[in-house]
Amino acid sequence: MVVKFFALFPRLQRRHPARTTLLLVLLMLTLPWAGAALAAPKIDSWTTSKGTRVLFVPSPGLPMVDIRVVFDAGSARDGAHPGLALLTNSLLTEAAGPWSADELAERMEFVGAELSNSALRDMAWVSIRSLTDPKVLEVSLETLAAVLAKPAFIPKDFERMRESILASLKREQENPGDIAQKAFYQAVYGDHPYAGNPTGTAESVKALTPQQAQAFHRDYYVAANAVLAMVGDLSAEQARQIAEQVTVDLPRGKPAPVLPEPKPLSAPVVKHIEHPSSQTHIYLGQPGMKRGDTDYFPLYVGNHVFGGSGLVSILSGEVREKRGLSYSVYSYFMPMRQLGPFQMGAQTRNSQAAEAIKVMRETLDRYREQGPSAEELQASQRNISGGFPLSIASNKKIVEYLAMIGFYQLPLDYLDTLVSKVEAVTSEQVRESFRRRLDAERLVLITVGQQGDGAQTASKQ
């Protein structure tokens, strides 16, 4: 396939110059030599005249630039209107400036650029990938600036996106995994902003208006509430000019208010939701840790041993290998601006759910008391350290790291020191952090499935 592409390159270049060049660059990124230089990149940072923090890594050699603009405008800012953050973000690329949704798409396609956007609980973002050819880049940057600062919020686009989200919600209502995930966050976070589903509810989304989306954009899509991450074949001066150009039309505004801390669970929560499925979905967990947490690396490395390393994890060994209770069982910490969840998950036959839950609980209890063995810890440290170069082996991956570092205000040497901090974790630190941060007596247990063969999974809803 590679040989065929290069054979056709001259003809394709004449017909679609920008698109063909982008394809060539993307192809080069996938070839073996593309990952030759895997040292952690050095990050340059400054603040624009409007108050946007910028993180930039030069990447000479390939004529491309990746830009991600992140706003503190996730669903945690929905307030009394669940789904508003997602709907607002979805509308940014529907129509902006003088261009309709179709015209925006045509502009990107004509120059071979990629435009994407999304929203989660903590954040919302817009990303662009473009060639650095001046004519191509000018179109890409002009489009990005309009999408960020001048979305049109046309009523027909609003209705179309609302219907799309409602269709997604309907599918989620039929998916036991989605049902369990929503119930898990509600039980873990109660009245905290993290409790809501980013997609909202059918009732809340139907009640949203274009005026609410405009107000949300006006409040949160402002320069002082944004972080701009950029990686590409640019000089420092070019990067500074681009950052100013992209944010010039954003109001200065102010950062979003600090989110409250989640309340600790006062008691265990057990909830079963009946669903006509052949398997039971099991979620166990509680509030875990946040970005920049003092226990981040012991918990991160420790969870890799416990349930984050796939089939070789302790949890998989106990639940899957020894007892055959589940094909896939896992655990993870989801660090966010405030305490994100620690979650254990599995799927098993309805009749085996009670046994699977018992084993998962016992395995966590034992791990909290004993921690990992020296051999288990070293194996996970080698696995994390060995895989790290691949996680920064492309501009796209680096720009995502930069956005995370900037948004969560992590130190600029985060990537430089990550491997050494992973390797410095001890078994005792893992044991102490798991015992201190996870209370086995106050776990949330959510099960979704059928209570078959008399097996009791959790109290019925």
C-alpha positions as CSV (number, residue, x, y, z in Angstrom):
1,M,0.0,0.0,0.0
2,V,2.9,2.4,0.9
3,V,4.6,1.7,-2.5
4,K,1.3,2.3,-4.3
5,F,0.8,5.6,-2.6
6,F,4.3,6.9,-3.5
7,A,3.8,5.7,-7.1
8,L,0.5,7.8,-7.3
9,F,1.9,10.7,-5.3
10,P,2.7,13.0,-8.3
11,R,-0.8,12.6,-9.8
12,L,-2.6,13.1,-6.5
13,Q,-0.4,16.1,-5.7
14,R,-1.5,17.9,-8.8
15,R,-5.2,17.2,-8.2
16,H,-5.4,17.7,-4.4
17,P,-2.1,19.3,-3.2
18,A,-3.0,20.1,0.4
19,R,-4.8,16.9,1.1
20,T,-2.1,14.7,-0.5
21,T,0.6,16.4,1.4
22,L,-1.2,15.8,4.7
23,L,-1.6,12.2,3.8
24,L,2.1,11.9,3.1
25,V,2.9,13.5,6.5
26,L,0.5,11.2,8.3
27,L,2.0,8.2,6.5
28,M,5.5,9.3,7.5
29,L,4.3,9.5,11.2
30,T,3.4,5.8,11.1
31,L,6.6,4.5,9.5
32,P,9.3,2.9,11.8
33,W,11.7,5.9,11.7
34,A,9.0,8.3,12.8
35,G,9.4,7.4,16.5
36,A,13.2,7.5,16.5
37,A,13.5,10.5,18.8
38,L,11.4,9.7,21.9
39,A,13.0,12.0,24.5
40,A,10.4,13.9,26.6
41,P,9.8,17.2,24.7
42,K,10.8,20.6,26.3
43,I,7.8,22.8,26.9
44,D,7.7,26.6,26.3
45,S,4.9,28.5,28.1
46,W,3.6,32.0,28.2
47,T,0.3,34.0,28.4
48,T,-1.3,35.8,25.5
49,S,-2.3,39.4,25.6
50,K,-5.9,38.3,26.4
51,G,-4.9,36.0,29.3
52,T,-4.8,32.5,27.7
53,R,-2.0,30.3,28.9
54,V,0.0,28.7,26.0
55,L,2.1,25.5,26.1
56,F,4.2,25.0,23.0
57,V,6.6,22.3,21.8
58,P,8.5,22.8,18.5
59,S,8.5,19.7,16.2
60,P,10.7,20.5,13.2
61,G,10.9,18.3,10.2
62,L,7.3,17.6,9.4
63,P,5.3,20.5,8.0
64,M,2.4,20.2,10.4
65,V,0.9,21.8,13.5
66,D,-1.6,20.5,16.1
67,I,-3.5,23.0,18.2
68,R,-5.9,22.2,21.1
69,V,-7.8,24.9,22.9
70,V,-9.2,23.7,26.2
71,F,-11.8,25.5,28.3
72,D,-13.0,24.9,31.8
73,A,-16.4,24.4,30.3
74,G,-17.3,20.7,30.9
75,S,-20.5,19.3,32.2
76,A,-19.5,20.2,35.8
77,R,-20.6,23.7,34.7
78,D,-24.0,22.6,33.6
79,G,-25.7,23.7,36.8
80,A,-29.5,23.3,36.6
81,H,-29.3,22.5,32.9
82,P,-27.7,19.0,32.4
83,G,-26.4,18.5,28.8
84,L,-25.8,22.2,28.2
85,A,-22.0,22.1,28.0
86,L,-22.0,19.2,25.5
87,L,-24.7,20.8,23.3
88,T,-22.9,24.2,23.4
89,N,-19.6,22.6,22.4
90,S,-21.3,20.5,19.7
91,L,-22.7,23.7,18.1
92,L,-19.3,25.4,17.8
93,T,-18.5,23.6,14.5
94,E,-22.0,23.7,13.1
95,A,-21.8,27.3,12.0
96,A,-19.3,30.1,12.8
97,G,-18.4,33.5,11.6
98,P,-19.8,33.9,8.0
99,W,-19.8,30.1,7.3
100,S,-22.5,27.5,7.6
101,A,-21.7,23.9,8.9
102,D,-21.2,22.7,5.3
103,E,-19.0,25.7,4.4
104,L,-16.8,25.0,7.5
105,A,-16.4,21.4,6.4
106,E,-15.6,22.4,2.9
107,R,-13.0,24.9,4.1
108,M,-11.2,22.2,6.1
109,E,-11.5,19.6,3.4
110,F,-10.1,22.0,0.7
111,V,-6.9,22.6,2.7
112,G,-6.6,19.1,4.1
113,A,-7.1,20.2,7.7
114,E,-8.9,18.4,10.5
115,L,-11.2,20.1,13.0
116,S,-12.6,18.3,16.1
117,N,-14.3,19.1,19.4
118,S,-15.8,17.5,22.4
119,A,-16.7,18.0,26.1
120,L,-16.4,15.9,29.2
121,R,-17.0,16.6,32.9
122,D,-14.0,18.9,33.5
123,M,-13.3,20.4,30.2
124,A,-14.4,21.2,26.6
125,W,-12.0,21.6,23.7
126,V,-11.6,22.4,20.0
127,S,-8.6,20.9,18.1
128,I,-7.2,21.5,14.7
129,R,-4.5,19.7,12.7
130,S,-3.1,21.6,9.7
131,L,-0.2,21.8,7.3
132,T,2.1,24.7,8.0
133,D,2.1,25.9,4.4
134,P,1.3,29.6,4.8
135,K,-1.8,29.6,2.6
136,V,-3.2,26.4,4.2
137,L,-2.4,27.5,7.7
138,E,-4.1,30.9,7.3
139,V,-7.4,29.2,6.3
140,S,-7.1,26.8,9.2
141,L,-6.3,29.4,11.8
142,E,-9.0,31.8,10.5
143,T,-11.5,29.0,10.8
144,L,-10.4,28.0,14.3
145,A,-10.6,31.5,15.6
146,A,-14.2,31.9,14.2
147,V,-15.3,28.5,15.7
148,L,-14.0,29.5,19.1
149,A,-15.3,33.1,19.3
150,K,-18.1,33.5,16.8
151,P,-20.3,30.4,16.7
152,A,-23.7,31.3,15.1
153,F,-26.1,29.1,17.2
154,I,-28.5,28.9,14.4
155,P,-31.9,27.5,15.6
156,K,-32.1,24.8,12.9
157,D,-28.5,23.6,13.9
158,F,-29.5,23.7,17.5
159,E,-32.5,21.5,16.9
160,R,-30.5,19.1,14.8
161,M,-27.8,18.7,17.5
162,R,-30.5,18.4,20.2
163,E,-32.1,15.5,18.2
164,S,-28.7,13.9,17.9
165,I,-28.1,14.0,21.6
166,L,-31.6,12.7,22.4
167,A,-30.9,9.8,20.0
168,S,-27.7,9.1,21.9
169,L,-29.6,9.2,25.2
170,K,-32.1,6.7,23.9
171,R,-29.3,4.3,23.0
172,E,-27.7,4.8,26.4
173,Q,-31.0,3.9,28.1
174,E,-30.8,0.5,26.5
175,N,-27.2,-0.2,27.2
176,P,-26.5,-1.8,30.6
177,G,-23.0,-0.4,30.7
178,D,-24.2,3.2,30.2
179,I,-27.0,2.7,32.8
180,A,-24.5,1.4,35.3
181,Q,-22.0,4.2,34.7
182,K,-24.6,6.9,35.2
183,A,-25.9,5.3,38.4
184,F,-22.3,4.9,39.6
185,Y,-21.5,8.6,39.2
186,Q,-24.8,9.6,40.8
187,A,-24.1,7.4,43.8
188,V,-20.5,8.4,44.2
189,Y,-21.0,12.2,43.9
190,G,-24.5,12.9,45.1
191,D,-25.2,16.6,44.7
192,H,-21.6,17.4,43.4
193,P,-21.3,18.7,39.8
194,Y,-19.5,15.5,38.8
195,A,-22.7,13.5,39.5
196,G,-24.5,14.5,36.3
197,N,-24.1,12.7,33.0
198,P,-22.4,14.9,30.4
199,T,-25.1,14.0,27.9
200,G,-27.8,15.2,30.3
201,T,-31.2,13.6,30.5
202,A,-34.0,13.5,27.9
203,E,-36.0,15.9,30.0
204,S,-33.2,18.4,30.5
205,V,-32.0,18.4,26.9
206,K,-35.5,18.9,25.6
207,A,-35.8,22.0,27.8
208,L,-32.5,23.6,26.6
209,T,-32.7,26.7,24.4
210,P,-30.3,28.5,22.0
211,Q,-30.2,31.4,24.3
212,Q,-28.9,29.2,27.1
213,A,-26.2,27.9,24.8
214,Q,-25.2,31.5,23.9
215,A,-25.1,32.5,27.5
216,F,-22.9,29.4,28.4
217,H,-20.5,30.3,25.6
218,R,-20.4,33.9,26.7
219,D,-19.5,32.9,30.3
220,Y,-17.0,30.1,29.7
221,Y,-15.5,30.4,26.3
222,V,-13.3,33.3,27.2
223,A,-9.5,33.8,27.0
224,A,-8.8,33.8,30.7
225,N,-10.7,30.4,31.0
226,A,-8.7,28.8,28.3
227,V,-5.4,26.9,27.7
228,L,-3.9,26.6,24.3
229,A,-1.6,23.7,23.5
230,M,0.4,23.7,20.3
231,V,2.9,21.3,18.7
232,G,4.4,21.7,15.3
233,D,7.0,22.8,12.8
234,L,7.1,26.4,14.0
235,S,9.5,28.9,15.5
236,A,8.8,30.4,18.9
237,E,7.9,33.6,17.2
238,Q,5.5,31.9,14.8
239,A,3.9,30.1,17.8
240,R,3.3,33.4,19.6
241,Q,1.7,35.0,16.6
242,I,-0.6,32.0,16.1
243,A,-1.6,32.0,19.8
244,E,-2.6,35.7,19.5
245,Q,-4.4,35.1,16.2
246,V,-6.5,32.2,17.5
247,T,-7.6,34.0,20.7
248,V,-7.8,37.6,19.5
249,D,-11.6,37.6,19.2
250,L,-12.3,35.9,22.5
251,P,-13.4,38.2,25.3
252,R,-10.9,38.3,28.1
253,G,-13.4,37.2,30.7
254,K,-12.3,35.4,33.9
255,P,-11.5,31.8,35.0
256,A,-14.5,29.6,36.0
257,P,-15.1,29.4,39.8
258,V,-13.3,26.7,41.7
259,L,-15.3,23.5,41.9
260,P,-16.3,22.3,45.4
261,E,-14.6,19.2,46.8
262,P,-16.8,16.0,46.7
263,K,-18.2,15.0,50.0
264,P,-16.7,11.7,51.4
265,L,-19.1,8.8,51.4
266,S,-20.7,8.5,54.8
267,A,-21.8,4.9,54.3
268,P,-21.7,2.1,51.6
269,V,-24.1,2.4,48.7
270,V,-25.6,-0.7,47.2
271,K,-28.0,-0.5,44.2
272,H,-29.2,-3.1,41.7
273,I,-31.0,-2.1,38.5
274,E,-33.0,-4.7,36.7
275,H,-32.2,-5.1,33.0
276,P,-33.1,-7.9,30.5
277,S,-29.4,-8.8,29.8
278,S,-27.7,-12.1,30.0
279,Q,-24.8,-10.6,31.9
280,T,-24.6,-8.4,35.0
281,H,-22.5,-5.2,34.8
282,I,-20.7,-4.6,38.1
283,Y,-19.2,-1.2,39.2
284,L,-17.5,-0.8,42.6
285,G,-15.7,2.3,43.7
286,Q,-15.6,5.7,45.5
287,P,-14.0,9.1,45.1
288,G,-10.3,8.6,44.4
289,M,-7.8,11.3,43.5
290,K,-7.3,14.5,41.6
291,R,-4.7,15.7,39.1
292,G,-1.5,16.8,40.9
293,D,-2.4,14.7,43.9
294,T,0.5,14.0,46.4
295,D,-0.5,10.3,46.1
296,Y,-0.8,10.3,42.4
297,F,2.2,8.1,41.5
298,P,1.8,5.5,44.2
299,L,-1.9,5.2,43.3
300,Y,-1.2,5.2,39.6
301,V,1.6,2.6,39.7
302,G,-0.2,0.6,42.4
303,N,-3.4,0.4,40.4
304,H,-1.4,-0.8,37.4
305,V,-0.4,-3.8,39.5
306,F,-3.9,-4.3,41.0
307,G,-6.2,-3.9,38.0
308,G,-4.9,-1.6,35.4
309,S,-2.5,-3.9,33.5
310,G,-5.1,-6.1,31.7
311,L,-4.8,-9.9,31.9
312,V,-1.6,-9.8,34.0
313,S,-3.1,-7.7,36.8
314,I,-3.9,-9.2,40.3
315,L,-7.6,-8.5,39.8
316,S,-7.7,-10.3,36.5
317,G,-5.8,-13.2,38.0
318,E,-8.2,-13.7,40.8
319,V,-11.5,-13.1,38.9
320,R,-10.7,-14.4,35.4
321,E,-7.8,-16.8,35.5
322,K,-8.4,-18.6,38.8
323,R,-12.2,-18.7,38.8
324,G,-13.4,-17.9,35.2
325,L,-16.0,-15.4,36.5
326,S,-15.4,-12.7,33.9
327,Y,-13.7,-12.3,30.6
328,S,-12.7,-8.8,31.5
329,V,-12.2,-7.2,34.9
330,Y,-10.4,-4.0,35.6
331,S,-9.8,-1.0,37.9
332,Y,-8.7,2.5,37.3
333,F,-8.3,6.0,38.9
334,M,-9.8,8.8,36.9
335,P,-8.0,11.9,38.3
336,M,-9.9,15.2,37.6
337,R,-9.8,18.8,38.8
338,Q,-11.4,17.5,42.1
339,L,-11.4,13.9,43.3
340,G,-12.2,11.7,40.3
341,P,-13.5,8.2,40.9
342,F,-11.7,5.0,41.6
343,Q,-13.6,2.3,39.8
344,M,-13.5,-1.5,39.6
345,G,-15.6,-3.1,36.8
346,A,-16.6,-6.4,35.4
347,Q,-19.2,-8.3,33.4
348,T,-20.3,-11.7,34.4
349,R,-23.2,-14.2,34.0
350,N,-26.1,-13.1,36.1
351,S,-25.9,-16.3,38.2
352,Q,-22.2,-15.5,39.0
353,A,-22.5,-11.9,39.9
354,A,-22.6,-12.4,43.7
355,E,-19.5,-14.5,43.6
356,A,-17.7,-12.1,41.3
357,I,-18.4,-9.2,43.7
358,K,-17.2,-11.2,46.7
359,V,-13.9,-11.9,44.9
360,M,-13.4,-8.3,43.8
361,R,-14.0,-7.0,47.3
362,E,-11.7,-9.6,48.9
363,T,-9.0,-8.9,46.4
364,L,-9.1,-5.2,47.1
365,D,-9.1,-5.8,50.9
366,R,-6.0,-8.1,50.6
367,Y,-4.2,-5.6,48.3
368,R,-4.9,-2.7,50.7
369,E,-3.3,-4.8,53.5
370,Q,-0.4,-6.3,51.7
371,G,0.4,-4.1,48.7
372,P,2.3,-5.4,45.7
373,S,5.2,-7.8,45.9
374,A,8.6,-6.5,44.8
375,E,8.4,-8.6,41.6
376,E,4.8,-7.3,40.8
377,L,5.8,-3.7,41.4
378,Q,9.0,-4.0,39.3
379,A,7.1,-5.6,36.4
380,S,4.5,-2.8,36.3
381,Q,7.2,-0.1,36.6
382,R,9.0,-1.6,33.6
383,N,5.8,-1.9,31.7
384,I,4.8,1.8,32.3
385,S,8.3,3.1,31.7
386,G,8.8,1.0,28.6
387,G,5.5,2.1,27.1
388,F,5.9,5.8,27.9
389,P,8.0,6.7,24.8
390,L,5.1,5.4,22.6
391,S,2.7,7.7,24.4
392,I,4.7,10.8,23.2
393,A,5.6,9.4,19.8
394,S,3.4,11.7,17.8
395,N,2.5,15.4,17.7
396,K,-1.2,14.5,18.4
397,K,-0.3,12.6,21.6
398,I,2.1,15.4,22.8
399,V,-0.5,18.1,22.3
400,E,-3.0,16.1,24.4
401,Y,-0.4,15.9,27.1
402,L,0.3,19.6,26.9
403,A,-3.4,20.4,27.2
404,M,-3.7,18.2,30.2
405,I,-0.6,19.8,31.8
406,G,-1.9,23.3,31.2
407,F,-5.5,22.7,32.2
408,Y,-4.6,21.0,35.5
409,Q,-1.7,23.3,36.2
410,L,0.9,20.6,36.4
411,P,4.6,21.4,36.4
412,L,6.2,21.9,33.0
413,D,8.7,19.2,33.7
414,Y,5.9,16.6,34.1
415,L,6.9,14.6,31.1
416,D,10.6,14.8,31.9
417,T,10.2,13.5,35.4
418,L,7.3,11.0,34.8
419,V,9.5,7.9,34.4
420,S,11.8,8.7,37.3
421,K,8.7,9.2,39.6
422,V,7.2,6.0,38.4
423,E,10.4,4.1,39.1
424,A,10.8,5.7,42.6
425,V,7.5,4.3,43.9
426,T,7.9,1.6,46.6
427,S,5.7,-1.2,47.7
428,E,5.2,0.5,51.0
429,Q,4.1,3.7,49.4
430,V,1.5,1.8,47.3
431,R,0.2,0.0,50.4
432,E,0.0,3.1,52.5
433,S,-1.7,5.2,49.7
434,F,-4.3,2.5,49.0
435,R,-5.1,2.1,52.7
436,R,-5.3,5.8,53.2
437,R,-7.3,6.8,50.1
438,L,-9.7,3.8,49.7
439,D,-12.2,2.8,52.4
440,A,-13.3,-0.7,51.8
441,E,-16.2,-0.2,54.2
442,R,-17.7,2.7,52.2
443,L,-17.7,1.5,48.6
444,V,-20.4,2.2,46.0
445,L,-21.7,-1.0,44.4
446,I,-23.9,-0.7,41.3
447,T,-25.1,-3.8,39.4
448,V,-27.2,-3.9,36.2
449,G,-28.7,-7.1,35.0
450,Q,-31.0,-9.9,36.1
451,Q,-30.9,-11.4,39.5
452,G,-30.9,-15.0,38.3
453,D,-30.7,-18.4,40.1
454,G,-31.4,-16.7,43.5
455,A,-28.0,-14.9,43.4
456,Q,-28.3,-11.6,45.2
457,T,-26.1,-8.9,43.7
458,A,-27.4,-5.8,45.3
459,S,-30.6,-4.3,46.7
460,K,-33.2,-3.8,43.9
461,Q,-34.0,-0.4,42.6
